């Protein structure tokens, strides 16, 4: 049915005089199209059209067909000169024609009667309406890319300069997204539906849907954000299409250099979390610094034939973070640890009376889990009270009820920063982030009919951070709250050639490969869970080393079902341990991909009448689980696509586009 429909449409196009088939450049290339007429407006066939790059001095030739139409496709984005020659007419010359990737410059010419030795120079005007294609897109040339004020020079921010885009409030963990790809909806579609392409080949991780190589802005000659009605060759995208082309060399040597810097010297203090100096660093604001530097250079290897381009970008960042957490009070730490209880203010009792006065949802009263039933608010269970009764001594728990495991953990908590029950601890720190990236590109004009290009890119990232709670981990001081370390190598390769076989037949071959390879390490090792007295958490398997996650309630701050840092819903202690703010994983992806994710051990606590502190101390976990997802097999994914497209034109006011993609 599809073939029959295409045949009918093509037949009708020919009968109506549409006459010519024009193939347009795919993602990495652009085109020049036009119609040549004589002074009366009649088509001029067999006119010679020569398109010459002004920077490389390379040329491509073609002739007009019987309808006077011509097309020169698969041109690298550049500035071109067009020369049109016809018998009995003056030579037409159009200068400074800008060609963009995935777009066509429409240049029509009308001859004047005269000798071939005479020349008419025509100034091409920018078209008021794009007639060569129906896509809705925003294009940014190299000047816009380099000069627009983009925070951290993050290439993916250009999406937000397009209508119908929306940035989400969350992002992937820094360990799996050090390149800083942003989660952006396009026209209401999920961010993973946006396709990223670099030099016409895939640049998107198939698992997370994020960009793999976030290019250096000084290396980008142009970028295009297509929002709707993009060509059939982009069939895998369901939201937007973001394409970028790297710069190529020219007959002249050109280069650039840059250095950008920000520091905490220009930052304002948060009046709620940075109102006093940190006890360790003596600073109001944790040390923070961001600087980015690099440069680019391009030029000829063999003039008019072989050209090179290369660039480097380095980023050094120290992320200053202040975490406000809720930890056990000084009274709870001293009285509820069996090792220190005999010398505390309430020997023989763990004193949690402060939690009944803190405004915790549910009142904070603790009930003995070994008595009564759970029916109702506290059910028929017995309240924990001291010898003087519940009015005077509420939440006095016999020290014999406290588990030794809880006591061992309690001993490692730092002292609170304030006397309150909630939000009583401030911890600051700075985690380093380092990036080194480069791109290299070669362009070879073997002949007027054969062009070859190749590009290789590497992004290297290293980042780390320490847990705010020291030996108990917790939210970290690294980028986006990272606690642990990560090293990531992202690779990208793109190469291809075009060969013109005749004025109506051209072949285009392109090959792309990338590898996305984050390798993350936990912030600790050894067997601390065993040291706490929690069996079978740390085994002989290295993947089970280090702390588990201690999740106390629903955590809107760090996720993973831990307790909110503000102590809401009766949770009076923030979550701690490993696994907060990042995943522990090896996840190489290659387009091509293989994965290997570490396991983790987690403890979740249900409240003993809305008090998570008591639940943990009395060894009343609501859940204890081990998650271990390890995939050791390597899977090679080869993507092969066949794309056919035709553009049929009756006149400047009517164009029909047909496309088909099989992969």
Secondary structure, DSSP 8 states (H G I E B T S, - for coil): -HHHHHHHHHHHHHHTT---EE----TTEEEEEEEEE-TTS-B-TT-EEEEEETTT--EEEEE--TTSEEEEEEEESEEEEEEEE-TTB-EEEEEEEEE-TT-EEE--EE--BS-TT-EEEE-----SS--S---EEEEEEHHHHHHS--GGG-GGGGGGGSTTEEE-S----TTT-TT----EEETTB-GGG-EEEETTEE-B-TTT--BSS---GGGEEEEEEEEES--GGGTT-SS-EEEEEE----SS-EEEEEEEEEEGGG----TTT-SS--TTT--SS---EEEEEEEEEEEEEETTTEEEEEEEEEEEEEEEEEEEE----HHHHHHSSTTTGGGSTTTTEEE-GGGGSS--TT----B-TTSS---SSSTT--B-EETTEEEEEETEEEGGGS-HHHHHHHTTS---SSSSSSS-EEEEEEEEEEEEEEEEEEEEEEETTEEEEEEEEEEEEEEEE-BTTGGGB-SBSSGGG--EEEEEEEEEEEEEEEEEEETTEEEEEEEEEEEEEEEEE-S--S-HHHHHT-TTSS-SSGGG-S--EEE-S--TTT-TT---TT--TT--S--EESSSSS--EEEEE-SSEE-EE--EEEEEE--SSS-HHHHHHTT-EEEEEEE------EE------EEEEEEEEEETTEEEEEEEEE-
